[in-house]
Amino acid sequence: MELIRTVRFRRAYRKLEPRHREQVKEALAQLLADRAHPGLRVKRVRGTKGVWELCAGKDIRVTFEIEIDVYVLRNMGHHDPTLRNP
């Protein structure tokens, strides 16, 4: 699998504090290695058909879609604002 970062995702990433950026990097590496890893807590975003979320720290969430051989990274940031508009 490969990662595709949307413009929205890249903007949100740049706004994060450095420690949170590192957490996101580690979580994405783990996603590529093993999507079912319990630390990621991957689950479908409620109210959507094909949008998923993963935890990249206590309060940081990453939303993504799964396409054939690609994870499309949609949004990321603190829990509530990110999941309001995944």
N, CA, C and O atoms as CSV, one atom per row, in Angstrom:
chain,resi,resn,atom,element,x,y,z
A,1,MET,N,N,0.851,-1.181,0.000
A,1,MET,CA,C,0.000,0.000,0.000
A,1,MET,C,C,0.895,1.243,0.000
A,1,MET,O,O,2.038,1.217,0.456
A,2,GLU,N,N,0.341,2.305,-0.518
A,2,GLU,CA,C,1.059,3.576,-0.509
A,2,GLU,C,C,0.150,4.656,0.061
A,2,GLU,O,O,-1.062,4.465,0.159
A,3,LEU,N,N,0.728,5.782,0.433
A,3,LEU,CA,C,-0.014,6.902,1.007
A,3,LEU,C,C,-0.113,8.031,-0.002
A,3,LEU,O,O,0.873,8.395,-0.642
A,4,ILE,N,N,-1.311,8.583,-0.141
A,4,ILE,CA,C,-1.502,9.799,-0.916
A,4,ILE,C,C,-2.033,10.846,0.049
A,4,ILE,O,O,-3.051,10.636,0.710
A,5,ARG,N,N,-1.348,11.957,0.125
A,5,ARG,CA,C,-1.729,13.037,1.043
A,5,ARG,C,C,-2.474,14.113,0.261
A,5,ARG,O,O,-1.946,14.661,-0.706
A,6,THR,N,N,-3.693,14.413,0.680
A,6,THR,CA,C,-4.442,15.483,0.029
A,6,THR,C,C,-3.863,16.831,0.454
A,6,THR,O,O,-3.115,16.918,1.428
A,7,VAL,N,N,-4.215,17.869,-0.281
A,7,VAL,CA,C,-3.771,19.219,0.065
A,7,VAL,C,C,-4.264,19.577,1.470
A,7,VAL,O,O,-3.531,20.171,2.260
A,8,ARG,N,N,-5.469,19.223,1.761
A,8,ARG,CA,C,-6.046,19.495,3.082
A,8,ARG,C,C,-5.233,18.819,4.188
A,8,ARG,O,O,-4.956,19.429,5.221
A,9,PHE,N,N,-4.858,17.572,3.969
A,9,PHE,CA,C,-4.053,16.849,4.945
A,9,PHE,C,C,-2.716,17.548,5.148
A,9,PHE,O,O,-2.281,17.734,6.284
A,10,ARG,N,N,-2.060,17.937,4.055
A,10,ARG,CA,C,-0.749,18.597,4.158
A,10,ARG,C,C,-0.839,19.906,4.924
A,10,ARG,O,O,0.041,20.217,5.727
A,11,ARG,N,N,-1.890,20.671,4.685
A,11,ARG,CA,C,-2.072,21.931,5.425
A,11,ARG,C,C,-2.246,21.668,6.911
A,11,ARG,O,O,-1.637,22.340,7.744
A,12,ALA,N,N,-3.081,20.686,7.242
A,12,ALA,CA,C,-3.330,20.361,8.647
A,12,ALA,C,C,-2.053,19.867,9.321
A,12,ALA,O,O,-1.805,20.171,10.487
A,13,TYR,N,N,-1.248,19.110,8.592
A,13,TYR,CA,C,0.006,18.589,9.137
A,13,TYR,C,C,0.960,19.727,9.484
A,13,TYR,O,O,1.599,19.705,10.536
A,14,ARG,N,N,1.056,20.705,8.616
A,14,ARG,CA,C,1.951,21.834,8.859
A,14,ARG,C,C,1.540,22.647,10.088
A,14,ARG,O,O,2.389,23.281,10.716
A,15,LYS,N,N,0.267,22.639,10.436
A,15,LYS,CA,C,-0.225,23.410,11.580
A,15,LYS,C,C,0.041,22.729,12.921
A,15,LYS,O,O,-0.061,23.369,13.968
A,16,LEU,N,N,0.381,21.444,12.901
A,16,LEU,CA,C,0.594,20.703,14.145
A,16,LEU,C,C,1.908,21.078,14.821
A,16,LEU,O,O,2.854,21.533,14.178
A,17,GLU,N,N,1.939,20.879,16.106
A,17,GLU,CA,C,3.171,21.036,16.869
A,17,GLU,C,C,4.127,19.905,16.475
A,17,GLU,O,O,3.674,18.832,16.076
A,18,PRO,N,N,5.424,20.128,16.580
A,18,PRO,CA,C,6.395,19.099,16.190
A,18,PRO,C,C,6.194,17.739,16.866
A,18,PRO,O,O,6.374,16.704,16.223
A,19,ARG,N,N,5.831,17.726,18.133
A,19,ARG,CA,C,5.638,16.430,18.816
A,19,ARG,C,C,4.455,15.670,18.230
A,19,ARG,O,O,4.478,14.441,18.165
A,20,HIS,N,N,3.428,16.387,17.804
A,20,HIS,CA,C,2.271,15.731,17.204
A,20,HIS,C,C,2.603,15.247,15.792
A,20,HIS,O,O,2.112,14.204,15.359
A,21,ARG,N,N,3.428,15.996,15.085
A,21,ARG,CA,C,3.862,15.551,13.756
A,21,ARG,C,C,4.590,14.215,13.855
A,21,ARG,O,O,4.392,13.325,13.027
A,22,GLU,N,N,5.426,14.087,14.867
A,22,GLU,CA,C,6.165,12.838,15.060
A,22,GLU,C,C,5.208,11.686,15.357
A,22,GLU,O,O,5.403,10.573,14.869
A,23,GLN,N,N,4.179,11.951,16.151
A,23,GLN,CA,C,3.182,10.916,16.446
A,23,GLN,C,C,2.465,10.482,15.171
A,23,GLN,O,O,2.196,9.296,14.981
A,24,VAL,N,N,2.158,11.435,14.302
A,24,VAL,CA,C,1.479,11.117,13.045
A,24,VAL,C,C,2.397,10.279,12.157
A,24,VAL,O,O,1.950,9.299,11.560
A,25,LYS,N,N,3.666,10.649,12.062
A,25,LYS,CA,C,4.622,9.864,11.260
A,25,LYS,C,C,4.679,8.418,11.739
A,25,LYS,O,O,4.640,7.487,10.934
A,26,GLU,N,N,4.772,8.237,13.047
A,26,GLU,CA,C,4.841,6.888,13.611
A,26,GLU,C,C,3.558,6.111,13.340
A,26,GLU,O,O,3.615,4.927,13.008
A,27,ALA,N,N,2.409,6.754,13.477
A,27,ALA,CA,C,1.140,6.080,13.240
A,27,ALA,C,C,0.996,5.681,11.774
A,27,ALA,O,O,0.499,4.594,11.479
A,28,LEU,N,N,1.420,6.536,10.861
A,28,LEU,CA,C,1.323,6.207,9.435
A,28,LEU,C,C,2.265,5.067,9.070
A,28,LEU,O,O,1.920,4.222,8.246
A,29,ALA,N,N,3.440,5.034,9.667
A,29,ALA,CA,C,4.354,3.911,9.439
A,29,ALA,C,C,3.720,2.613,9.934
A,29,ALA,O,O,3.826,1.575,9.281
A,30,GLN,N,N,3.067,2.677,11.084
A,30,GLN,CA,C,2.395,1.491,11.625
A,30,GLN,C,C,1.219,1.085,10.749
A,30,GLN,O,O,0.974,-0.107,10.561
A,31,LEU,N,N,0.495,2.048,10.214
A,31,LEU,CA,C,-0.621,1.763,9.307
A,31,LEU,C,C,-0.122,0.973,8.103
A,31,LEU,O,O,-0.745,-0.011,7.705
A,32,LEU,N,N,0.983,1.393,7.529
A,32,LEU,CA,C,1.535,0.692,6.375
A,32,LEU,C,C,2.009,-0.718,6.740
A,32,LEU,O,O,1.911,-1.639,5.929
A,33,ALA,N,N,2.518,-0.880,7.953
A,33,ALA,CA,C,3.017,-2.181,8.386
A,33,ALA,C,C,1.889,-3.134,8.774
A,33,ALA,O,O,1.933,-4.320,8.445
A,34,ASP,N,N,0.866,-2.607,9.483
A,34,ASP,CA,C,-0.197,-3.473,10.003
A,34,ASP,C,C,-1.418,-2.635,10.369
A,34,ASP,O,O,-1.479,-2.062,11.457
A,35,ARG,N,N,-2.381,-2.567,9.467
A,35,ARG,CA,C,-3.567,-1.747,9.696
A,35,ARG,C,C,-4.362,-2.205,10.917
A,35,ARG,O,O,-5.080,-1.406,11.518
A,36,ALA,N,N,-4.244,-3.470,11.288
A,36,ALA,CA,C,-5.015,-4.008,12.411
A,36,ALA,C,C,-4.310,-3.836,13.755
A,36,ALA,O,O,-4.791,-4.349,14.765
A,37,HIS,N,N,-3.200,-3.136,13.791
A,37,HIS,CA,C,-2.476,-2.942,15.056
A,37,HIS,C,C,-3.402,-2.275,16.068
A,37,HIS,O,O,-3.990,-1.237,15.765
A,38,PRO,N,N,-3.544,-2.849,17.261
A,38,PRO,CA,C,-4.500,-2.316,18.234
A,38,PRO,C,C,-4.215,-0.888,18.691
A,38,PRO,O,O,-5.141,-0.180,19.087
A,39,GLY,N,N,-2.971,-0.455,18.646
A,39,GLY,CA,C,-2.632,0.901,19.068
A,39,GLY,C,C,-3.188,1.970,18.150
A,39,GLY,O,O,-3.364,3.115,18.567
A,40,LEU,N,N,-3.468,1.610,16.901
A,40,LEU,CA,C,-4.013,2.581,15.950
A,40,LEU,C,C,-5.510,2.800,16.132
A,40,LEU,O,O,-6.038,3.862,15.798
A,41,ARG,N,N,-6.181,1.799,16.658
A,41,ARG,CA,C,-7.641,1.857,16.855
A,41,ARG,C,C,-8.370,2.317,15.585
A,41,ARG,O,O,-9.194,3.232,15.618
A,42,VAL,N,N,-8.049,1.667,14.481
A,42,VAL,CA,C,-8.671,2.002,13.198
A,42,VAL,C,C,-10.141,1.609,13.239
A,42,VAL,O,O,-10.492,0.496,13.630
A,43,LYS,N,N,-10.993,2.545,12.826
A,43,LYS,CA,C,-12.433,2.256,12.730
A,43,LYS,C,C,-13.057,3.210,11.729
A,43,LYS,O,O,-12.496,4.258,11.409
A,44,ARG,N,N,-14.216,2.831,11.246
A,44,ARG,CA,C,-14.940,3.659,10.296
A,44,ARG,C,C,-15.513,4.872,11.020
A,44,ARG,O,O,-15.982,4.757,12.152
A,45,VAL,N,N,-15.476,6.031,10.371
A,45,VAL,CA,C,-16.045,7.251,10.943
A,45,VAL,C,C,-17.563,7.131,10.865
A,45,VAL,O,O,-18.120,6.884,9.795
A,46,ARG,N,N,-18.217,7.306,11.987
A,46,ARG,CA,C,-19.668,7.162,12.046
A,46,ARG,C,C,-20.350,8.151,11.099
A,46,ARG,O,O,-19.989,9.326,11.043
A,47,GLY,N,N,-21.329,7.659,10.367
A,47,GLY,CA,C,-22.081,8.501,9.446
A,47,GLY,C,C,-21.462,8.611,8.064
A,47,GLY,O,O,-21.951,9.372,7.229
A,48,THR,N,N,-20.390,7.862,7.805
A,48,THR,CA,C,-19.761,7.868,6.489
A,48,THR,C,C,-19.744,6.443,5.935
A,48,THR,O,O,-19.898,5.469,6.672
A,49,LYS,N,N,-19.554,6.350,4.631
A,49,LYS,CA,C,-19.501,5.023,4.022
A,49,LYS,C,C,-18.078,4.515,3.864
A,49,LYS,O,O,-17.824,3.329,4.070
A,50,GLY,N,N,-17.150,5.382,3.504
A,50,GLY,CA,C,-15.817,4.895,3.213
A,50,GLY,C,C,-14.697,5.671,3.862
A,50,GLY,O,O,-13.554,5.606,3.409
A,51,VAL,N,N,-15.007,6.412,4.927
A,51,VAL,CA,C,-13.970,7.195,5.605
A,51,VAL,C,C,-13.623,6.492,6.918
A,51,VAL,O,O,-14.498,6.116,7.698
A,52,TRP,N,N,-12.325,6.330,7.134
A,52,TRP,CA,C,-11.813,5.658,8.321
A,52,TRP,C,C,-11.003,6.640,9.154
A,52,TRP,O,O,-10.570,7.681,8.659
A,53,GLU,N,N,-10.804,6.303,10.413
A,53,GLU,CA,C,-9.968,7.124,11.293
A,53,GLU,C,C,-8.972,6.232,12.014
A,53,GLU,O,O,-9.204,5.040,12.215
A,54,LEU,N,N,-7.857,6.839,12.398
A,54,LEU,CA,C,-6.900,6.156,13.255
A,54,LEU,C,C,-6.420,7.137,14.305
A,54,LEU,O,O,-6.478,8.352,14.113
A,55,CYS,N,N,-5.951,6.603,15.405
A,55,CYS,CA,C,-5.429,7.421,16.496
A,55,CYS,C,C,-3.920,7.555,16.339
A,55,CYS,O,O,-3.204,6.567,16.174
A,56,ALA,N,N,-3.456,8.792,16.393
A,56,ALA,CA,C,-2.016,9.055,16.309
A,56,ALA,C,C,-1.565,9.754,17.579
A,56,ALA,O,O,-0.763,10.686,17.541
A,57,GLY,N,N,-2.080,9.300,18.679
A,57,GLY,CA,C,-1.790,9.919,19.966
A,57,GLY,C,C,-3.086,10.038,20.734
A,57,GLY,O,O,-4.140,9.608,20.266
A,58,LYS,N,N,-3.006,10.611,21.892
A,58,LYS,CA,C,-4.176,10.692,22.753
A,58,LYS,C,C,-5.314,11.500,22.125
A,58,LYS,O,O,-6.478,11.121,22.248
A,59,ASP,N,N,-4.989,12.606,21.456
A,59,ASP,CA,C,-6.030,13.491,20.937
A,59,ASP,C,C,-5.938,13.708,19.419
A,59,ASP,O,O,-6.774,14.416,18.857
A,60,ILE,N,N,-4.961,13.127,18.756
A,60,ILE,CA,C,-4.762,13.378,17.330
A,60,ILE,C,C,-5.391,12.249,16.514
A,60,ILE,O,O,-5.145,11.071,16.772
A,61,ARG,N,N,-6.202,12.623,15.531
A,61,ARG,CA,C,-6.841,11.661,14.645
A,61,ARG,C,C,-6.441,11.939,13.205
A,61,ARG,O,O,-6.207,13.085,12.820
A,62,VAL,N,N,-6.365,10.878,12.422
A,62,VAL,CA,C,-6.105,10.964,10.990
A,62,VAL,C,C,-7.268,10.278,10.304
A,62,VAL,O,O,-7.618,9.151,10.656
A,63,THR,N,N,-7.876,10.946,9.322
A,63,THR,CA,C,-8.947,10.320,8.556
A,63,THR,C,C,-8.412,9.966,7.175
A,63,THR,O,O,-7.574,10.670,6.611
A,64,PHE,N,N,-8.919,8.854,6.645
A,64,PHE,CA,C,-8.431,8.377,5.360
A,64,PHE,C,C,-9.477,7.508,4.684
A,64,PHE,O,O,-10.430,7.045,5.310
A,65,GLU,N,N,-9.275,7.303,3.399
A,65,GLU,CA,C,-10.081,6.374,2.619
A,65,GLU,C,C,-9.166,5.277,2.117
A,65,GLU,O,O,-7.968,5.492,1.932
A,66,ILE,N,N,-9.727,4.108,1.899
A,66,ILE,CA,C,-8.962,2.994,1.380
A,66,ILE,C,C,-9.400,2.752,-0.050
A,66,ILE,O,O,-10.561,2.441,-0.316
A,67,GLU,N,N,-8.458,2.898,-0.965
A,67,GLU,CA,C,-8.713,2.571,-2.358
A,67,GLU,C,C,-7.912,1.322,-2.682
A,67,GLU,O,O,-7.295,0.751,-1.783
A,68,ILE,N,N,-7.898,0.888,-3.903
A,68,ILE,CA,C,-7.336,-0.413,-4.259
A,68,ILE,C,C,-5.977,-0.680,-3.611
A,68,ILE,O,O,-5.871,-1.617,-2.820
A,69,ASP,N,N,-4.965,0.074,-3.897
A,69,ASP,CA,C,-3.644,-0.125,-3.298
A,69,ASP,C,C,-3.134,1.142,-2.628
A,69,ASP,O,O,-1.927,1.367,-2.542
A,70,VAL,N,N,-4.060,1.965,-2.154
A,70,VAL,CA,C,-3.673,3.295,-1.679
A,70,VAL,C,C,-4.511,3.687,-0.463
A,70,VAL,O,O,-5.706,3.401,-0.390
A,71,TYR,N,N,-3.859,4.341,0.479
A,71,TYR,CA,C,-4.562,5.044,1.554
A,71,TYR,C,C,-4.569,6.516,1.161
A,71,TYR,O,O,-3.506,7.108,0.972
A,72,VAL,N,N,-5.743,7.110,1.037
A,72,VAL,CA,C,-5.856,8.529,0.719
A,72,VAL,C,C,-6.069,9.261,2.041
A,72,VAL,O,O,-7.138,9.172,2.644
A,73,LEU,N,N,-5.044,9.983,2.486
A,73,LEU,CA,C,-5.101,10.704,3.757
A,73,LEU,C,C,-5.884,11.989,3.556
A,73,LEU,O,O,-5.465,12.859,2.793
A,74,ARG,N,N,-7.014,12.115,4.233
A,74,ARG,CA,C,-7.949,13.212,4.008
A,74,ARG,C,C,-7.756,14.398,4.940
A,74,ARG,O,O,-7.678,15.543,4.495
A,75,ASN,N,N,-7.678,14.116,6.239
A,75,ASN,CA,C,-7.655,15.189,7.232
A,75,ASN,C,C,-6.943,14.675,8.470
A,75,ASN,O,O,-6.770,13.469,8.648
A,76,MET,N,N,-6.537,15.594,9.314
A,76,MET,CA,C,-5.920,15.208,10.574
A,76,MET,C,C,-5.937,16.386,11.527
A,76,MET,O,O,-6.040,17.541,11.113
A,77,GLY,N,N,-5.836,16.077,12.795
A,77,GLY,CA,C,-5.803,17.120,13.803
A,77,GLY,C,C,-6.387,16.612,15.107
A,77,GLY,O,O,-6.470,15.406,15.341
A,78,HIS,N,N,-6.787,17.547,15.947
A,78,HIS,CA,C,-7.362,17.180,17.235
A,78,HIS,C,C,-8.713,16.494,17.038
A,78,HIS,O,O,-9.416,16.761,16.063
A,79,HIS,N,N,-9.058,15.635,17.941
A,79,HIS,CA,C,-10.178,14.702,17.821
A,79,HIS,C,C,-11.472,15.326,17.308
A,79,HIS,O,O,-11.889,15.015,16.192
A,80,ASP,N,N,-12.112,16.181,18.072
A,80,ASP,CA,C,-13.440,16.673,17.703
A,80,ASP,C,C,-13.470,17.466,16.412
A,80,ASP,O,O,-14.303,17.163,15.558
A,81,PRO,N,N,-12.618,18.462,16.210
A,81,PRO,CA,C,-12.677,19.210,14.949
A,81,PRO,C,C,-12.415,18.332,13.722
A,81,PRO,O,O,-13.018,18.541,12.669
A,82,THR,N,N,-11.544,17.379,13.853
A,82,THR,CA,C,-11.210,16.511,12.717
A,82,THR,C,C,-12.370,15.604,12.364
A,82,THR,O,O,-12.667,15.418,11.184
A,83,LEU,N,N,-13.030,15.041,13.351
A,83,LEU,CA,C,-14.116,14.102,13.066
A,83,LEU,C,C,-15.420,14.811,12.706
A,83,LEU,O,O,-16.323,14.181,12.156
A,84,ARG,N,N,-15.539,16.093,13.001
A,84,ARG,CA,C,-16.712,16.842,12.557
A,84,ARG,C,C,-16.747,16.965,11.041
A,84,ARG,O,O,-17.819,16.994,10.436
A,85,ASN,N,N,-15.572,17.036,10.433
A,85,ASN,CA,C,-15.482,17.194,8.981
A,85,ASN,C,C,-14.339,16.305,8.463
A,85,ASN,O,O,-13.272,16.803,8.102
A,86,PRO,N,N,-14.577,14.976,8.430
A,86,PRO,CA,C,-13.489,14.045,8.120
A,86,PRO,C,C,-13.015,14.171,6.689
A,86,PRO,O,O,-12.104,13.454,6.275
